[in-house]
Amino acid sequence: MKELAWGIAATGGIARTVGAVIAAEPGMRVAAVGSRELGRAAALAADLGAERAYGSYAELCAAPEVDAVFVATPHAQHLEVAEAAIAAGKAVLCEKPLTAKLAEAERMVALARDAGVFLMEAMWMRFNPLIRRIVADERFGEIRSVQASFGFNRPYDPADRLWNPATGGGALLDLGVYPFALAQLMLGEPEEMHLTGTLGPSGVDAEAGALLTYRGGARALLDTSLVSPMANSAVIVGTEMRADLDAAFWAPSRIVLTRPGHEPEEHLLGSADGGYQGEVREVRDALREGRTESAIMPLDDSLAVMRLLEEARHRLGAR
């Protein structure tokens, strides 16, 4: 396969971070950057070694030199960009969560499946080597409990995207997606969700706590907040072994596995791969193999998490 040429949609922090990973990855390059402001696109394109810059996302998605598009816009714009990329036959790696609304995520997935175009949520937690070690380790026995939190104090500013309902703001979509996604990865879909939380002045969810219960009595206790600093760690407990994930649990550099009668096992992340590399390699490998979905980050799992997040926001009355 020829060198995989990427288009980067947006110019914010995550666009720059993942763009730099792509630019450094063998067999890949950033071919173009798109933004609603051409000057910003040109500046990031220069930094990433891209030949072209576009002043609209539509132009980026239609560009003949682009094979795959990384969608790094705010959540509320994900569908617009992904839809244009899918229509142009470009593979799509879309920042988490897929969209701000479940119906939009369902539409995005349906469009990609109907068109036979690769689509994957950029949930870098799934590609972290330590997370993958936990998933593959059969010594846990049956997973019975997941505890995870992600929160910090973000001073209220109505113009801040995290507090702005127009950009898909709120704790659940931006931060809570990680605890919910960890629970989904380890336990699947729950039977019930018990929820508490509060809203911010703009009507978005400021904090939320959820108890998810599963068939057979397994449970997940999840917390997220824009108003309180949390531990940002996680614990996964099986019948035979426990995993403690240091902050930040969604991108752990250290985990400790504990079994009765054994010395604790410390596992450290190598410097070569924190998760972003795995994402872009999965896109490359899928295109080489003719796959339109990822087995590591399946679209059905993305939709399952979106259903929980939407239900939680609905119960809280969030905008």
Contacts in CASP RR format, 6 or more apart in sequence:
PFRMAT RR
TARGET T0000
AUTHOR 0000-0000-0000
METHOD contacts of the structure
MODEL  1
MKELAWGIAATGGIARTVGAVIAAEPGMRVAAVGSRELGRAAALAADLGA
ERAYGSYAELCAAPEVDAVFVATPHAQHLEVAEAAIAAGKAVLCEKPLTA
KLAEAERMVALARDAGVFLMEAMWMRFNPLIRRIVADERFGEIRSVQASF
GFNRPYDPADRLWNPATGGGALLDLGVYPFALAQLMLGEPEEMHLTGTLG
PSGVDAEAGALLTYRGGARALLDTSLVSPMANSAVIVGTEMRADLDAAFW
APSRIVLTRPGHEPEEHLLGSADGGYQGEVREVRDALREGRTESAIMPLD
DSLAVMRLLEEARHRLGAR
1 284 0 8 1.000
1 287 0 8 1.000
1 288 0 8 1.000
3 27 0 8 1.000
3 28 0 8 1.000
3 29 0 8 1.000
4 27 0 8 1.000
4 28 0 8 1.000
4 29 0 8 1.000
4 67 0 8 1.000
4 68 0 8 1.000
4 283 0 8 1.000
4 284 0 8 1.000
4 287 0 8 1.000
5 28 0 8 1.000
5 29 0 8 1.000
5 30 0 8 1.000
5 31 0 8 1.000
5 65 0 8 1.000
5 66 0 8 1.000
5 67 0 8 1.000
5 68 0 8 1.000
6 19 0 8 1.000
6 22 0 8 1.000
6 28 0 8 1.000
6 29 0 8 1.000
6 30 0 8 1.000
6 31 0 8 1.000
6 66 0 8 1.000
6 67 0 8 1.000
6 68 0 8 1.000
6 69 0 8 1.000
6 70 0 8 1.000
6 280 0 8 1.000
7 30 0 8 1.000
7 31 0 8 1.000
7 32 0 8 1.000
7 33 0 8 1.000
7 34 0 8 1.000
7 50 0 8 1.000
7 60 0 8 1.000
7 63 0 8 1.000
7 66 0 8 1.000
7 68 0 8 1.000
7 69 0 8 1.000
7 70 0 8 1.000
8 15 0 8 1.000
8 18 0 8 1.000
8 19 0 8 1.000
8 22 0 8 1.000
8 30 0 8 1.000
8 32 0 8 1.000
8 33 0 8 1.000
8 34 0 8 1.000
8 44 0 8 1.000
8 48 0 8 1.000
8 50 0 8 1.000
8 60 0 8 1.000
8 69 0 8 1.000
8 70 0 8 1.000
8 72 0 8 1.000
9 15 0 8 1.000
9 34 0 8 1.000
9 35 0 8 1.000
9 57 0 8 1.000
9 60 0 8 1.000
9 61 0 8 1.000
9 69 0 8 1.000
9 70 0 8 1.000
9 71 0 8 1.000
9 72 0 8 1.000
9 73 0 8 1.000
9 81 0 8 1.000
9 85 0 8 1.000
10 34 0 8 1.000
10 35 0 8 1.000
10 71 0 8 1.000
10 72 0 8 1.000
10 73 0 8 1.000
11 33 0 8 1.000
11 34 0 8 1.000
11 35 0 8 1.000
11 37 0 8 1.000
11 40 0 8 1.000
11 41 0 8 1.000
11 43 0 8 1.000
11 44 0 8 1.000
12 44 0 8 1.000
12 72 0 8 1.000
13 72 0 8 1.000
14 72 0 8 1.000
14 95 0 8 1.000
15 33 0 8 1.000
15 44 0 8 1.000
15 70 0 8 1.000
15 72 0 8 1.000
16 44 0 8 1.000
16 47 0 8 1.000
16 48 0 8 1.000
17 276 0 8 1.000
18 70 0 8 1.000
18 72 0 8 1.000
18 122 0 8 1.000
18 276 0 8 1.000
18 279 0 8 1.000
18 280 0 8 1.000
19 30 0 8 1.000
19 48 0 8 1.000
19 70 0 8 1.000
20 48 0 8 1.000
21 276 0 8 1.000
21 277 0 8 1.000
21 280 0 8 1.000
22 28 0 8 1.000
22 29 0 8 1.000
22 30 0 8 1.000
22 48 0 8 1.000
22 70 0 8 1.000
22 280 0 8 1.000
23 29 0 8 1.000
23 30 0 8 1.000
23 48 0 8 1.000
23 49 0 8 1.000
25 277 0 8 1.000
25 280 0 8 1.000
25 281 0 8 1.000
27 284 0 8 1.000
28 280 0 8 1.000
28 284 0 8 1.000
29 49 0 8 1.000
29 50 0 8 1.000
30 45 0 8 1.000
30 48 0 8 1.000
30 49 0 8 1.000
30 50 0 8 1.000
31 50 0 8 1.000
31 51 0 8 1.000
31 52 0 8 1.000
31 63 0 8 1.000
31 65 0 8 1.000
31 66 0 8 1.000
31 67 0 8 1.000
32 45 0 8 1.000
32 50 0 8 1.000
32 51 0 8 1.000
32 52 0 8 1.000
32 53 0 8 1.000
32 54 0 8 1.000
32 60 0 8 1.000
32 63 0 8 1.000
32 65 0 8 1.000
32 66 0 8 1.000
33 41 0 8 1.000
33 42 0 8 1.000
33 44 0 8 1.000
33 45 0 8 1.000
33 48 0 8 1.000
33 50 0 8 1.000
33 52 0 8 1.000
33 53 0 8 1.000
33 54 0 8 1.000
33 60 0 8 1.000
34 41 0 8 1.000
34 45 0 8 1.000
34 53 0 8 1.000
34 54 0 8 1.000
34 55 0 8 1.000
34 56 0 8 1.000
34 57 0 8 1.000
34 59 0 8 1.000
34 60 0 8 1.000
35 41 0 8 1.000
35 44 0 8 1.000
35 53 0 8 1.000
35 54 0 8 1.000
35 55 0 8 1.000
35 57 0 8 1.000
36 55 0 8 1.000
36 56 0 8 1.000
36 57 0 8 1.000
37 55 0 8 1.000
38 53 0 8 1.000
38 54 0 8 1.000
38 55 0 8 1.000
39 53 0 8 1.000
39 55 0 8 1.000
41 53 0 8 1.000
41 54 0 8 1.000
41 55 0 8 1.000
42 53 0 8 1.000
44 50 0 8 1.000
44 53 0 8 1.000
45 51 0 8 1.000
45 52 0 8 1.000
45 53 0 8 1.000
51 65 0 8 1.000
52 63 0 8 1.000
52 65 0 8 1.000
54 60 0 8 1.000
54 63 0 8 1.000
57 73 0 8 1.000
57 77 0 8 1.000
57 80 0 8 1.000
57 81 0 8 1.000
57 84 0 8 1.000
58 84 0 8 1.000
60 66 0 8 1.000
60 69 0 8 1.000
61 69 0 8 1.000
61 81 0 8 1.000
61 84 0 8 1.000
61 85 0 8 1.000
61 87 0 8 1.000
61 88 0 8 1.000
61 90 0 8 1.000
62 84 0 8 1.000
62 88 0 8 1.000
66 90 0 8 1.000
67 90 0 8 1.000
67 91 0 8 1.000
67 287 0 8 1.000
68 90 0 8 1.000
68 91 0 8 1.000
68 92 0 8 1.000
68 93 0 8 1.000
68 118 0 8 1.000
68 283 0 8 1.000
68 287 0 8 1.000
69 81 0 8 1.000
69 82 0 8 1.000
69 85 0 8 1.000
69 90 0 8 1.000
69 91 0 8 1.000
69 92 0 8 1.000
69 93 0 8 1.000
70 93 0 8 1.000
70 94 0 8 1.000
70 95 0 8 1.000
70 122 0 8 1.000
71 78 0 8 1.000
71 81 0 8 1.000
71 82 0 8 1.000
71 85 0 8 1.000
71 92 0 8 1.000
71 93 0 8 1.000
71 94 0 8 1.000
71 95 0 8 1.000
72 95 0 8 1.000
73 80 0 8 1.000
73 81 0 8 1.000
73 95 0 8 1.000
74 161 0 8 1.000
74 167 0 8 1.000
74 168 0 8 1.000
75 95 0 8 1.000
75 97 0 8 1.000
75 99 0 8 1.000
75 100 0 8 1.000
75 167 0 8 1.000
75 168 0 8 1.000
75 169 0 8 1.000
75 173 0 8 1.000
75 174 0 8 1.000
76 99 0 8 1.000
76 100 0 8 1.000
76 166 0 8 1.000
76 167 0 8 1.000
76 168 0 8 1.000
78 94 0 8 1.000
78 95 0 8 1.000
78 98 0 8 1.000
78 99 0 8 1.000
78 100 0 8 1.000
78 104 0 8 1.000
78 108 0 8 1.000
79 99 0 8 1.000
79 104 0 8 1.000
79 105 0 8 1.000
79 107 0 8 1.000
79 108 0 8 1.000
82 92 0 8 1.000
82 94 0 8 1.000
82 98 0 8 1.000
82 108 0 8 1.000
82 111 0 8 1.000
82 112 0 8 1.000
82 119 0 8 1.000
83 107 0 8 1.000
83 108 0 8 1.000
83 111 0 8 1.000
85 91 0 8 1.000
85 92 0 8 1.000
85 117 0 8 1.000
86 92 0 8 1.000
86 108 0 8 1.000
86 111 0 8 1.000
86 112 0 8 1.000
86 115 0 8 1.000
86 117 0 8 1.000
86 119 0 8 1.000
87 111 0 8 1.000
87 115 0 8 1.000
89 115 0 8 1.000
89 117 0 8 1.000
90 117 0 8 1.000
91 117 0 8 1.000
91 118 0 8 1.000
91 119 0 8 1.000
91 283 0 8 1.000
91 286 0 8 1.000
91 287 0 8 1.000
92 112 0 8 1.000
92 117 0 8 1.000
92 118 0 8 1.000
92 119 0 8 1.000
92 120 0 8 1.000
93 120 0 8 1.000
93 122 0 8 1.000
93 279 0 8 1.000
93 280 0 8 1.000
93 283 0 8 1.000
94 108 0 8 1.000
94 119 0 8 1.000
94 120 0 8 1.000
94 121 0 8 1.000
94 122 0 8 1.000
95 121 0 8 1.000
95 122 0 8 1.000
96 121 0 8 1.000
96 122 0 8 1.000
96 123 0 8 1.000
96 177 0 8 1.000
96 181 0 8 1.000
97 105 0 8 1.000
97 121 0 8 1.000
97 173 0 8 1.000
97 177 0 8 1.000
97 302 0 8 1.000
97 305 0 8 1.000
97 306 0 8 1.000
97 309 0 8 1.000
98 104 0 8 1.000
98 105 0 8 1.000
98 108 0 8 1.000
98 109 0 8 1.000
98 121 0 8 1.000
98 302 0 8 1.000
98 303 0 8 1.000
98 306 0 8 1.000
99 105 0 8 1.000
99 108 0 8 1.000
99 306 0 8 1.000
100 168 0 8 1.000
100 169 0 8 1.000
100 173 0 8 1.000
101 310 0 8 1.000
102 303 0 8 1.000
102 306 0 8 1.000
102 307 0 8 1.000
102 309 0 8 1.000
102 310 0 8 1.000
105 302 0 8 1.000
105 303 0 8 1.000
105 306 0 8 1.000
106 303 0 8 1.000
108 119 0 8 1.000
109 119 0 8 1.000
109 299 0 8 1.000
109 302 0 8 1.000
109 303 0 8 1.000
111 117 0 8 1.000
112 118 0 8 1.000
112 119 0 8 1.000
112 292 0 8 1.000
112 299 0 8 1.000
113 292 0 8 1.000
113 299 0 8 1.000
116 292 0 8 1.000
117 292 0 8 1.000
118 283 0 8 1.000
118 286 0 8 1.000
118 287 0 8 1.000
118 291 0 8 1.000
118 292 0 8 1.000
118 293 0 8 1.000
119 292 0 8 1.000
119 293 0 8 1.000
119 299 0 8 1.000
120 279 0 8 1.000
120 282 0 8 1.000
120 283 0 8 1.000
120 286 0 8 1.000
120 293 0 8 1.000
120 294 0 8 1.000
120 297 0 8 1.000
120 299 0 8 1.000
121 297 0 8 1.000
121 299 0 8 1.000
121 302 0 8 1.000
122 279 0 8 1.000
123 181 0 8 1.000
123 297 0 8 1.000
123 302 0 8 1.000
124 250 0 8 1.000
124 251 0 8 1.000
124 274 0 8 1.000
124 275 0 8 1.000
124 276 0 8 1.000
124 278 0 8 1.000
124 279 0 8 1.000
125 131 0 8 1.000
125 178 0 8 1.000
125 181 0 8 1.000
125 182 0 8 1.000
125 250 0 8 1.000
125 251 0 8 1.000
125 275 0 8 1.000
126 132 0 8 1.000
126 181 0 8 1.000
126 185 0 8 1.000
126 296 0 8 1.000
126 297 0 8 1.000
127 274 0 8 1.000
127 275 0 8 1.000
127 276 0 8 1.000
127 277 0 8 1.000
127 278 0 8 1.000
127 279 0 8 1.000
127 282 0 8 1.000
127 296 0 8 1.000
127 297 0 8 1.000
128 250 0 8 1.000
128 251 0 8 1.000
128 252 0 8 1.000
128 269 0 8 1.000
128 274 0 8 1.000
128 275 0 8 1.000
129 269 0 8 1.000
129 270 0 8 1.000
129 273 0 8 1.000
129 274 0 8 1.000
129 275 0 8 1.000
130 245 0 8 1.000
130 252 0 8 1.000
130 253 0 8 1.000
130 254 0 8 1.000
130 255 0 8 1.000
130 267 0 8 1.000
130 269 0 8 1.000
131 185 0 8 1.000
131 252 0 8 1.000
132 296 0 8 1.000
133 255 0 8 1.000
133 267 0 8 1.000
134 140 0 8 1.000
134 236 0 8 1.000
134 243 0 8 1.000
134 255 0 8 1.000
135 185 0 8 1.000
135 186 0 8 1.000
137 241 0 8 1.000
137 257 0 8 1.000
139 240 0 8 1.000
139 241 0 8 1.000
139 257 0 8 1.000
139 259 0 8 1.000
140 236 0 8 1.000
140 238 0 8 1.000
140 239 0 8 1.000
140 240 0 8 1.000
140 241 0 8 1.000
140 243 0 8 1.000
141 238 0 8 1.000
141 239 0 8 1.000
141 240 0 8 1.000
141 241 0 8 1.000
142 218 0 8 1.000
142 238 0 8 1.000
142 239 0 8 1.000
143 186 0 8 1.000
143 187 0 8 1.000
143 218 0 8 1.000
143 236 0 8 1.000
143 237 0 8 1.000
143 238 0 8 1.000
144 217 0 8 1.000
144 218 0 8 1.000
144 219 0 8 1.000
144 237 0 8 1.000
144 238 0 8 1.000
144 239 0 8 1.000
145 218 0 8 1.000
145 219 0 8 1.000
145 220 0 8 1.000
145 221 0 8 1.000
145 235 0 8 1.000
145 236 0 8 1.000
145 237 0 8 1.000
145 238 0 8 1.000
146 182 0 8 1.000
146 183 0 8 1.000
146 186 0 8 1.000
146 187 0 8 1.000
146 219 0 8 1.000
146 220 0 8 1.000
146 221 0 8 1.000
146 222 0 8 1.000
146 234 0 8 1.000
146 235 0 8 1.000
146 236 0 8 1.000
146 237 0 8 1.000
147 220 0 8 1.000
147 221 0 8 1.000
147 222 0 8 1.000
147 234 0 8 1.000
147 235 0 8 1.000
148 178 0 8 1.000
148 179 0 8 1.000
148 182 0 8 1.000
148 183 0 8 1.000
148 220 0 8 1.000
148 221 0 8 1.000
148 222 0 8 1.000
148 223 0 8 1.000
148 233 0 8 1.000
148 234 0 8 1.000
148 235 0 8 1.000
148 249 0 8 1.000
149 179 0 8 1.000
149 222 0 8 1.000
149 223 0 8 1.000
149 224 0 8 1.000
149 230 0 8 1.000
149 231 0 8 1.000
149 232 0 8 1.000
149 233 0 8 1.000
149 234 0 8 1.000
150 175 0 8 1.000
150 176 0 8 1.000
150 178 0 8 1.000
150 179 0 8 1.000
150 223 0 8 1.000
150 224 0 8 1.000
150 230 0 8 1.000
150 232 0 8 1.000
150 248 0 8 1.000
150 249 0 8 1.000
150 250 0 8 1.000
151 171 0 8 1.000
151 175 0 8 1.000
151 223 0 8 1.000
151 224 0 8 1.000
151 225 0 8 1.000
151 226 0 8 1.000
151 228 0 8 1.000
151 229 0 8 1.000
151 230 0 8 1.000
151 232 0 8 1.000
152 175 0 8 1.000
152 225 0 8 1.000
152 226 0 8 1.000
152 228 0 8 1.000
152 229 0 8 1.000
152 230 0 8 1.000
152 232 0 8 1.000
153 226 0 8 1.000
153 227 0 8 1.000
153 228 0 8 1.000
153 229 0 8 1.000
154 160 0 8 1.000
154 162 0 8 1.000
154 163 0 8 1.000
154 226 0 8 1.000
154 227 0 8 1.000
156 163 0 8 1.000
156 200 0 8 1.000
156 201 0 8 1.000
156 202 0 8 1.000
157 163 0 8 1.000
158 164 0 8 1.000
158 201 0 8 1.000
158 202 0 8 1.000
161 167 0 8 1.000
161 168 0 8 1.000
161 169 0 8 1.000
162 169 0 8 1.000
162 170 0 8 1.000
162 171 0 8 1.000
162 174 0 8 1.000
162 204 0 8 1.000
162 226 0 8 1.000
163 169 0 8 1.000
163 170 0 8 1.000
163 200 0 8 1.000
163 201 0 8 1.000
163 202 0 8 1.000
163 204 0 8 1.000
163 226 0 8 1.000
164 202 0 8 1.000
164 204 0 8 1.000
165 202 0 8 1.000
165 203 0 8 1.000
165 204 0 8 1.000
165 318 0 8 1.000
165 319 0 8 1.000
168 174 0 8 1.000
168 204 0 8 1.000
169 204 0 8 1.000
170 204 0 8 1.000
170 205 0 8 1.000
170 206 0 8 1.000
170 226 0 8 1.000
170 318 0 8 1.000
171 204 0 8 1.000
171 205 0 8 1.000
171 206 0 8 1.000
171 207 0 8 1.000
171 208 0 8 1.000
171 224 0 8 1.000
171 225 0 8 1.000
171 226 0 8 1.000
172 180 0 8 1.000
172 205 0 8 1.000
172 208 0 8 1.000
172 224 0 8 1.000
172 309 0 8 1.000
172 312 0 8 1.000
172 313 0 8 1.000
172 318 0 8 1.000
173 309 0 8 1.000
173 313 0 8 1.000
175 224 0 8 1.000
175 225 0 8 1.000
175 226 0 8 1.000
176 208 0 8 1.000
176 222 0 8 1.000
176 224 0 8 1.000
176 309 0 8 1.000
177 305 0 8 1.000
177 309 0 8 1.000
178 249 0 8 1.000
178 250 0 8 1.000
179 220 0 8 1.000
179 222 0 8 1.000
179 223 0 8 1.000
179 224 0 8 1.000
179 234 0 8 1.000
180 210 0 8 1.000
180 222 0 8 1.000
180 305 0 8 1.000
180 308 0 8 1.000
180 309 0 8 1.000
181 250 0 8 1.000
181 301 0 8 1.000
181 305 0 8 1.000
182 234 0 8 1.000
182 236 0 8 1.000
182 249 0 8 1.000
182 250 0 8 1.000
183 190 0 8 1.000
183 212 0 8 1.000
183 220 0 8 1.000
183 222 0 8 1.000
184 301 0 8 1.000
184 304 0 8 1.000
184 305 0 8 1.000
184 308 0 8 1.000
185 301 0 8 1.000
186 220 0 8 1.000
186 236 0 8 1.000
187 212 0 8 1.000
187 214 0 8 1.000
187 218 0 8 1.000
187 220 0 8 1.000
188 214 0 8 1.000
188 304 0 8 1.000
189 304 0 8 1.000
190 212 0 8 1.000
190 213 0 8 1.000
190 214 0 8 1.000
190 220 0 8 1.000
190 308 0 8 1.000
191 213 0 8 1.000
191 214 0 8 1.000
191 215 0 8 1.000
192 212 0 8 1.000
192 213 0 8 1.000
193 210 0 8 1.000
193 211 0 8 1.000
193 212 0 8 1.000
193 213 0 8 1.000
193 308 0 8 1.000
193 311 0 8 1.000
193 312 0 8 1.000
194 210 0 8 1.000
194 211 0 8 1.000
194 212 0 8 1.000
194 213 0 8 1.000
195 208 0 8 1.000
195 209 0 8 1.000
195 210 0 8 1.000
195 211 0 8 1.000
195 312 0 8 1.000
195 315 0 8 1.000
195 316 0 8 1.000
196 208 0 8 1.000
196 209 0 8 1.000
197 205 0 8 1.000
197 206 0 8 1.000
197 207 0 8 1.000
197 208 0 8 1.000
197 209 0 8 1.000
197 316 0 8 1.000
198 205 0 8 1.000
198 206 0 8 1.000
198 207 0 8 1.000
198 227 0 8 1.000
198 316 0 8 1.000
199 205 0 8 1.000
199 206 0 8 1.000
199 316 0 8 1.000
199 317 0 8 1.000
199 318 0 8 1.000
200 206 0 8 1.000
200 226 0 8 1.000
202 319 0 8 1.000
203 317 0 8 1.000
203 318 0 8 1.000
203 319 0 8 1.000
204 318 0 8 1.000
204 319 0 8 1.000
205 312 0 8 1.000
205 313 0 8 1.000
205 316 0 8 1.000
205 317 0 8 1.000
205 318 0 8 1.000
206 225 0 8 1.000
206 226 0 8 1.000
206 227 0 8 1.000
207 223 0 8 1.000
207 224 0 8 1.000
207 225 0 8 1.000
207 226 0 8 1.000
207 227 0 8 1.000
207 228 0 8 1.000
208 223 0 8 1.000
208 224 0 8 1.000
208 225 0 8 1.000
208 312 0 8 1.000
208 316 0 8 1.000
209 221 0 8 1.000
209 222 0 8 1.000
209 223 0 8 1.000
209 224 0 8 1.000
210 220 0 8 1.000
210 221 0 8 1.000
210 222 0 8 1.000
210 223 0 8 1.000
210 312 0 8 1.000
211 219 0 8 1.000
211 220 0 8 1.000
211 221 0 8 1.000
211 222 0 8 1.000
212 219 0 8 1.000
212 220 0 8 1.000
212 222 0 8 1.000
212 308 0 8 1.000
213 219 0 8 1.000
214 220 0 8 1.000
223 230 0 8 1.000
224 230 0 8 1.000
231 247 0 8 1.000
232 247 0 8 1.000
232 248 0 8 1.000
232 249 0 8 1.000
233 244 0 8 1.000
233 245 0 8 1.000
233 246 0 8 1.000
233 247 0 8 1.000
233 249 0 8 1.000
234 244 0 8 1.000
234 245 0 8 1.000
234 249 0 8 1.000
235 242 0 8 1.000
235 243 0 8 1.000
235 244 0 8 1.000
235 245 0 8 1.000
236 242 0 8 1.000
236 243 0 8 1.000
236 245 0 8 1.000
237 243 0 8 1.000
240 259 0 8 1.000
241 257 0 8 1.000
241 258 0 8 1.000
241 259 0 8 1.000
242 257 0 8 1.000
242 258 0 8 1.000
242 259 0 8 1.000
243 255 0 8 1.000
243 256 0 8 1.000
243 257 0 8 1.000
243 258 0 8 1.000
244 255 0 8 1.000
244 256 0 8 1.000
244 258 0 8 1.000
245 252 0 8 1.000
245 255 0 8 1.000
246 252 0 8 1.000
246 253 0 8 1.000
246 254 0 8 1.000
246 255 0 8 1.000
251 274 0 8 1.000
251 275 0 8 1.000
252 269 0 8 1.000
253 268 0 8 1.000
253 269 0 8 1.000
253 270 0 8 1.000
254 266 0 8 1.000
254 267 0 8 1.000
254 268 0 8 1.000
254 269 0 8 1.000
255 266 0 8 1.000
255 267 0 8 1.000
256 264 0 8 1.000
256 265 0 8 1.000
256 266 0 8 1.000
256 267 0 8 1.000
257 264 0 8 1.000
257 265 0 8 1.000
257 267 0 8 1.000
258 264 0 8 1.000
258 265 0 8 1.000
282 294 0 8 1.000
282 296 0 8 1.000
282 297 0 8 1.000
285 291 0 8 1.000
286 292 0 8 1.000
286 293 0 8 1.000
286 294 0 8 1.000
293 299 0 8 1.000
END
